[in-house]
Amino acid sequence: MYPSSVYSITERSKMIRMTQAAKGKKRQKSQGYVAAASARQFPSPSRHEVAFAGRSNVGKSTLINALSKRKNLARTSKTPGKTRLVFFYETERDDLYFVDLPGYGYAKASRDEMTSFSRVTDDYFKSGRPIGVVLLLIDIRRGFGDLDLQMLDYLCHFNIAWQVVLTKADKLSRQAIVKAEREAMLTIEKYAAQYGHKSYTPISVSAGPSPRDAAVQSLERRIYNIVDGIE
């Protein structure tokens, strides 16, 4: 490719590496996002959607980054509870969005702000989006709160598939994690039986230094199986 009469062995090796790196960058998929304050700004419903719901500061951004294999795709707000937008993130799959819904339950949010959060979330669920599954994130140390149960009831009422994800598992011992998972499963089975939904076992994930651990990979498989109709 490079005439030996012009380039030294070292120079040829360097240029080959640069060429290979450039090709690799072209193959890498660009992942972007759409931020929407109302249904009018939502992207066209042309892809399956995996929505992330939960209280403010429960770890939605961390989980989205881990699943997307991108460190800063979803950025954590410096002021929890202030995000009033719905974010649609592109993923490795051309037929799938990760959808980050506004967090709920922030104690310092004003009544107007809470109404705004509720309105844009309602817009999302009532606008006929192709929702494959909603991941309901619960802080494993606190379990289900009243607002989490309201969200669960909402999802069941509108016949939307859901999967409970217990976050911040790195804050507990293995024994405490097992206990929390058992308690969560009781709630899951109760709501699934009441509404005739399929119940999925909760998956515990951590916010530690290894976001692509076995738990996240297991959750990724579960998500794709539900979206693709395998589970």
C-alpha positions as CSV (number, residue, x, y, z in Angstrom):
1,M,0.0,0.0,0.0
2,Y,2.9,2.3,0.9
3,P,6.0,2.1,-1.4
4,S,9.0,1.0,0.7
5,S,11.2,3.4,-1.3
6,V,9.3,6.4,0.2
7,Y,8.4,5.3,3.8
8,S,10.4,3.6,6.5
9,I,9.0,0.5,8.3
10,T,8.2,2.6,11.3
11,E,6.4,5.2,9.2
12,R,4.5,2.5,7.3
13,S,3.3,0.9,10.5
14,K,2.2,4.2,11.9
15,M,0.2,5.1,8.8
16,I,-1.4,1.6,8.7
17,R,-2.6,2.0,12.3
18,M,-4.0,5.5,11.5
19,T,-5.9,4.1,8.5
20,Q,-7.3,1.3,10.5
21,A,-8.3,3.7,13.3
22,A,-10.1,5.9,10.8
23,K,-12.0,3.0,9.4
24,G,-13.0,2.0,12.9
25,K,-14.4,5.4,13.5
26,K,-16.5,5.2,10.4
27,R,-17.9,1.9,11.5
28,Q,-18.8,3.2,15.0
29,K,-22.5,4.2,15.2
30,S,-23.2,7.7,16.2
31,Q,-25.7,7.9,19.1
32,G,-27.7,11.1,19.6
33,Y,-30.9,12.2,21.3
34,V,-34.0,14.2,21.1
35,A,-35.2,16.3,24.0
36,A,-38.9,17.0,24.1
37,A,-41.0,19.2,26.4
38,S,-44.4,18.1,25.0
39,A,-45.9,15.5,22.6
40,R,-45.5,17.8,19.7
41,Q,-41.7,17.5,20.0
42,F,-41.6,13.7,20.2
43,P,-39.8,12.0,17.3
44,S,-41.9,10.0,14.9
45,P,-43.0,6.7,16.4
46,S,-40.9,4.6,14.1
47,R,-38.9,2.6,16.6
48,H,-39.6,0.4,19.6
49,E,-39.1,2.3,22.9
50,V,-37.7,1.2,26.2
51,A,-38.8,3.8,28.8
52,F,-37.0,4.5,32.1
53,A,-39.2,5.6,35.0
54,G,-38.5,6.3,38.7
55,R,-37.9,8.7,41.4
56,S,-35.5,11.6,41.0
57,N,-31.9,10.5,41.6
58,V,-32.7,6.8,41.4
59,G,-30.0,6.2,38.8
60,K,-31.8,6.4,35.4
61,S,-28.9,8.2,33.7
62,T,-26.3,5.8,35.0
63,L,-28.3,2.8,33.8
64,I,-28.9,4.3,30.4
65,N,-25.2,4.9,30.0
66,A,-24.4,1.4,31.1
67,L,-26.9,-0.2,28.7
68,S,-25.8,2.0,25.8
69,K,-22.1,1.4,26.5
70,R,-21.6,5.2,26.5
71,K,-20.1,7.0,29.5
72,N,-21.9,10.3,29.0
73,L,-24.8,9.7,26.7
74,A,-27.3,10.6,29.4
75,R,-26.0,13.3,31.7
76,T,-27.0,13.5,35.4
77,S,-28.6,16.7,36.4
78,K,-26.7,18.7,39.1
79,T,-30.1,19.6,40.5
80,P,-32.2,16.4,41.0
81,G,-35.9,16.8,40.1
82,K,-35.4,19.7,37.8
83,T,-35.5,17.9,34.4
84,R,-38.9,18.4,32.8
85,L,-38.1,16.9,29.4
86,V,-38.4,13.5,27.9
87,F,-35.2,12.3,26.3
88,F,-35.2,9.9,23.4
89,Y,-31.7,8.3,23.1
90,E,-30.6,6.4,20.0
91,T,-29.1,3.0,20.7
92,E,-26.9,0.4,18.9
93,R,-30.1,-1.0,17.5
94,D,-31.6,1.1,14.7
95,D,-35.1,0.0,15.7
96,L,-34.9,1.1,19.4
97,Y,-34.9,4.2,21.5
98,F,-34.1,4.5,25.2
99,V,-36.6,7.0,26.7
100,D,-35.7,8.8,29.9
101,L,-38.8,10.1,31.6
102,P,-38.7,13.0,34.2
103,G,-38.0,11.7,37.7
104,Y,-40.8,12.1,40.2
105,G,-41.0,12.6,44.0
106,Y,-38.4,15.3,44.4
107,A,-39.2,16.9,47.8
108,K,-38.1,20.4,46.8
109,A,-40.1,20.6,43.6
110,S,-42.9,23.2,43.5
111,R,-46.5,22.3,42.8
112,D,-46.2,23.8,39.3
113,E,-43.0,21.8,38.6
114,M,-44.6,18.6,39.8
115,T,-47.6,19.3,37.5
116,S,-45.2,19.9,34.6
117,F,-43.4,16.6,35.3
118,S,-46.7,14.8,35.4
119,R,-48.0,16.4,32.2
120,V,-45.1,15.5,29.9
121,T,-45.1,12.0,31.3
122,D,-48.8,11.7,30.7
123,D,-48.2,13.1,27.2
124,Y,-45.8,10.3,26.6
125,F,-47.9,7.4,27.8
126,K,-51.1,8.7,26.2
127,S,-49.7,9.6,22.7
128,G,-49.7,6.0,21.3
129,R,-45.9,5.5,21.5
130,P,-44.6,2.0,20.5
131,I,-43.5,1.2,24.0
132,G,-41.8,-2.2,24.3
133,V,-41.3,-2.1,28.0
134,V,-41.0,0.4,30.9
135,L,-38.2,-0.1,33.3
136,L,-39.4,1.0,36.7
137,L,-36.3,1.8,38.7
138,I,-36.4,1.4,42.5
139,D,-33.7,2.3,45.0
140,I,-33.0,-1.1,46.5
141,R,-32.3,0.4,49.9
142,R,-35.8,2.0,50.1
143,G,-38.1,-0.4,48.3
144,F,-41.4,0.7,46.7
145,G,-42.7,4.1,47.8
146,D,-46.3,5.4,47.3
147,L,-45.3,7.1,44.0
148,D,-43.6,4.0,42.7
149,L,-46.8,2.0,43.4
150,Q,-48.9,4.6,41.7
151,M,-46.6,4.3,38.6
152,L,-46.9,0.5,38.7
153,D,-50.7,0.8,39.0
154,Y,-50.7,3.3,36.0
155,L,-48.6,0.9,33.8
156,C,-50.8,-2.1,34.7
157,H,-54.0,-0.1,34.0
158,F,-52.9,0.9,30.5
159,N,-51.5,-2.6,29.9
160,I,-47.9,-1.6,29.4
161,A,-45.2,-4.2,29.9
162,W,-42.9,-3.4,32.8
163,Q,-39.7,-4.6,34.4
164,V,-38.6,-3.7,37.9
165,V,-34.9,-2.8,38.3
166,L,-33.4,-2.4,41.7
167,T,-30.7,0.2,41.6
168,K,-27.7,1.0,43.9
169,A,-27.2,-2.7,44.8
170,D,-23.5,-1.9,45.5
171,K,-24.7,-0.2,48.7
172,L,-25.9,-3.4,50.3
173,S,-24.5,-6.8,51.2
174,R,-25.3,-9.9,49.2
175,Q,-27.7,-11.1,51.9
176,A,-29.5,-7.8,52.0
177,I,-29.8,-7.8,48.2
178,V,-31.5,-11.2,48.2
179,K,-33.9,-10.1,50.9
180,A,-34.8,-6.9,49.0
181,E,-35.3,-8.9,45.8
182,R,-37.7,-11.3,47.6
183,E,-39.7,-8.4,49.0
184,A,-39.9,-6.7,45.7
185,M,-41.1,-9.9,44.0
186,L,-44.0,-10.0,46.4
187,T,-45.2,-6.6,45.2
188,I,-44.5,-7.6,41.5
189,E,-46.5,-10.7,41.8
190,K,-49.4,-8.9,43.6
191,Y,-49.8,-6.3,40.8
192,A,-49.2,-8.8,38.0
193,A,-51.9,-11.1,39.4
194,Q,-54.3,-8.3,40.0
195,Y,-54.1,-7.0,36.4
196,G,-53.3,-10.3,34.6
197,H,-49.8,-9.2,33.7
198,K,-46.8,-11.4,33.3
199,S,-44.4,-11.0,36.2
200,Y,-40.7,-10.6,35.7
201,T,-38.2,-11.2,38.4
202,P,-36.5,-8.0,39.5
203,I,-32.9,-7.4,38.4
204,S,-30.5,-5.6,40.8
205,V,-27.8,-3.4,39.3
206,S,-25.1,-1.2,40.9
207,A,-23.7,2.2,40.1
208,G,-20.1,0.9,40.8
209,P,-17.0,1.0,38.6
210,S,-18.1,-1.9,36.4
211,P,-21.3,-0.8,34.7
212,R,-21.1,-3.6,32.2
213,D,-21.3,-6.3,34.8
214,A,-23.3,-9.5,34.6
215,A,-26.4,-7.9,36.0
216,V,-26.5,-5.2,33.4
217,Q,-25.9,-7.8,30.6
218,S,-28.7,-9.9,32.1
219,L,-31.0,-6.9,32.1
220,E,-30.0,-6.1,28.5
221,R,-31.0,-9.6,27.4
222,R,-34.3,-9.3,29.3
223,I,-35.1,-6.0,27.6
224,Y,-34.5,-7.3,24.1
225,N,-36.4,-10.5,24.8
226,I,-39.5,-8.5,25.9
227,V,-39.3,-6.0,23.1
228,D,-38.8,-8.8,20.5
229,G,-41.7,-10.8,21.9
230,I,-39.5,-13.7,23.1
231,E,-40.6,-13.3,26.8
